[in-house]
Every structure is written in structure tokens, then in C-alpha cells.
């Protein structure tokens, strides 16, 4: 396979983690050279020792031949925004699967997704585009996860769980079998979803109950 130039969109905390995991994936045969980061904060890596530069702000970079991208952002809406921006400029997306991930039978993983270290995807699972599946998290059979969703570390998704587009799961969240989490909702850390979370709901607790909304504030006229 021809070598590709990997560009990480976002040089914050998660971007630095993604850099580390990409280096490890390259050691196991991923066909990438890491070209650098895109970030609107040119000094964000000051004080850190990284061998690649901030290339430009995402809005100012024009994809080149052999470039591929990963959006390293924890906020689903930010992932949607910047992946759409890169795609509109003609960019294409890599998929990062860490060498320690356990990937089972009939696993579909969309472009731009990041499968972090020590994860488990058992069988017959579908992940959309730009999904982050966090370190030490697991998903059981027939799980479906929508585009742009963010699964933080040590989450557990049980059989036939369904997450719609743009869901955020805080660390150690548990989704019980056949539970349905609606689009753009937020499940707090250590929460347990028994059956259903409505779209745009922010839930927390055991069992998870609604504590707010993720719906954007209307803009002033």
C-alpha cells in the first residue's frame, strides 16, 4: 500500500494521544507518515516535544495529494464541524485502530474513526464515521454507534445497544442491553442507561435521569 501523509486535526490533549497511538500503529504496519497537526492555536504545543509541526489552522489548510486526516476532538459537534470542513475541501479520512484493540467478526468501522488501546468490539457491530471508541471500552454483539459519537474510556455497551448520531458517553458509562441513546445526547461519567435517552438530553446517575439539555442556545436576533 502506498504511504499516506497523516494529519491530525486538533493538537490539544486528545490530539497528542492520537499522535502517540498513530506512532504505535505505524510500528505495526499502518501506511502513514505523520505530517503534522492542524490547529488554530499555533503555540498549543509549546513546552511539548513533538517532532511534527502545527501546519495551519484547519480553515486555512488545503489538502494535498496523499494527505489523510483524523479529527482528534472530544466534542461530537466539533468533530462534525471540522470533518465537514475538511471534506468540503476535498480531504479524505484515515481510520486508526490501535494494535491492542480486539476486533471481532463482522465489525464495520466508518472512515475517520479512532479505536483506542485495549478496546473490545465483539461481533456484528457497526460504528459510523468519526466515532471515537475510548481506551478500555467494550461493545457487545449487534451494537450500533452513530457518526461523530464519542465513547470515553472504560465504557460498556451491552448487546444490541444503539447510539444515534453525535452521542457523548462519559468515562465508565454503561449502556444496558437493547437501550437506545438518542442523537446529540450526553451521558455523564459512571451513569447507567437502562432503556432510553431522548435526543439532546443530558443524563446522569444510576439509573441515568435527565439533568439538562445539549440543545444549542438560540442565537439572538
N, C-alpha and C positions, 0 to 999 in steps of 0.2 A: 504494500500500500504506500502511496506517495505521502511524504511528510507534509504536515499542515502546521500553520502558524497559529498557535492558540493564544487568544486574547481574552483576559478575564475582565469583565465589566463590573467595576466596583473593587476598590483597593482597601476597604475597611477590614474589620475583624474577620468577617466571613470570607472576604476575598483572599486574605492571607492564608486562611485554612485551605481554601480551594487550590491556591498555588501549591501548598505542601502536598496535597493529595494528587494533584496533576503530576508533580515530580515523581511521586511513588508509582503512579500509573505508567509513566514513561519508562521507568525501570523494568516494568513487566510487559512492555511492548506497545503501549499506546503511541500512535504515529504523530507525535507533536513535538514542535519546538515552542517553548513559551516565549512569546514575543513581548508581552508586557501587559499593563493594565490600562483600562480607560476609567478616568475619574475626573470630576470637575474640581477636585481639591488637589492641586499639584504638589503640595507638601505633605500629603497624608502619610507617606512612607518615611518621612524624616525621622531619624532615630532607629529605623529598622534596616537590617542588612539584607536587601533583596537584590538579586543580580539582574533584574529587568526593570525598565523604566515605567513611569506614567506616560503613555503615548500621547494622550489628548483627553479632553472631555468627550463623553460619548456623543454629544451633539455635533462635535467638530471632526470626528474621525470618519474617513471614507474607507470602506472595506477594500482590501487589496486581494489579488489572486492568492489563493491558498490560505487565507485567513479563515479561522473558525472561532466562534465566540461561546463563552459561558457567562451567564448573568449570576454573579455571586452576591445576592442580596437576600436578606431575611424577610423583607416585606413583600407579600404577594403582589400588591399594586405596583410597587417599584419594579418588580420583575416584569410585569405586564407592560409597563410603560417603556422600559429600556429595551426589552426584547422586540417590541413592536417598532421602536425607533431603528434598531439595528437591521431588522428585517426589511423595513421600508427603504433602507439604503443599499439593499442587495446582499446583506450579510447572511451567512448560514451558521448553524449552531452545532457544536460538538455535544456528545453525551459522555459524562465522566462516571465510570463505575470503578470504585476503588478495588484494588486486588483482593482485599479481605472480605468483600461482600459475598454473601451466599445467595446466588441467583438460581432459582429452581426452574421447573419445567413450565413452558408457555408463559413467559414473562414478557410483556410488551412495555418498553420504556421509550417515551417520547423524546424528540430532539431537545437539547438544552437542559436535560435533567442531570442532576448530580446525586449519585448514590454513594453515600459517605461510608467510612470504615465500619466494619463489624455489623453491618446490616444484614437482615434476612428477608428475602422475598420467596415465599414457599412454592406456590404453583398457581397458574391460571390467574394472573394478576395483571392489571392494566394501569400504567401510570401515563398521564398526559404529558404535554410538553412543559418544560421549565419547572418540573417538580423537584424539590429538594427532599431527599429522604435521609434523615439525620442519623448520626452515629449511634449505634447500638439499638436502633429501632427495628421493628419487625412487622411484617404484614402476612396474614394467613390467607388461605385459599380464597380465590374469587373476589379479592378486594379490588376496588376501582378508586383511583385518585385523579381528580380533575387538574387541568392545566393550572400552572402558577402556584400550586399548593406548596406549603412549607411545613414539613414534618420535622419538628425539632428532635433533639436527642432523646433516646430511651422511650420512645412512644411505642404503644402496642395497638395494632389494628387487627381485630379478630375477623373470623371468616365472614365473607360477604359484606363487610363494611363498605360504605360508599361515601366518598368525599367529593363534593362538587367543586367547581372552579374556584380557585383563589382562597382555599381554606388554610388557616393557620392553626397548627397544633403546638401548644407549648410543651416543654420538655416533660416527659413521663406521663403525658396524657394517654388515656386508654379509651378505645372505641369498641364497644361490645359487639358481638355477632349481629349482623344484619342492621346495625344502626346506620342512620343516614344523616350526614352533616351537610347543611345547605351552603350555597355559594357565598363566598366572601365573609364567612363567619370566623370567629376566633374562639378557640377552646383553650382555656387557661392551663397553666402548668399543673400537673398532678390531678387534673379533673378526669371524671369518668362519665362518658356519654352512654346512657342506657339505650335510648331508642332514636331520638330525632333532635336535631338542632335546626332551627329555621334559618333561611338566608339572612345574612347581615347581623345575626345575633352574636353577642359576646357572652360566653358562658363560663362558669367557674364552679368548682366544688365536686363533692361526691355525695349524691349524684350531681351532675352539672346542671345548674339553673341559670337563667338569663340574668345578667347584671348590667347590660348595656347594649349598645349597637355599634357596628362598624360602618354604618352608612355615612358617606361623606356629608359634611355640613353644606347646606345650600349656599351658593355664592350670593353675596349682597348685590342688590340691583344697582 
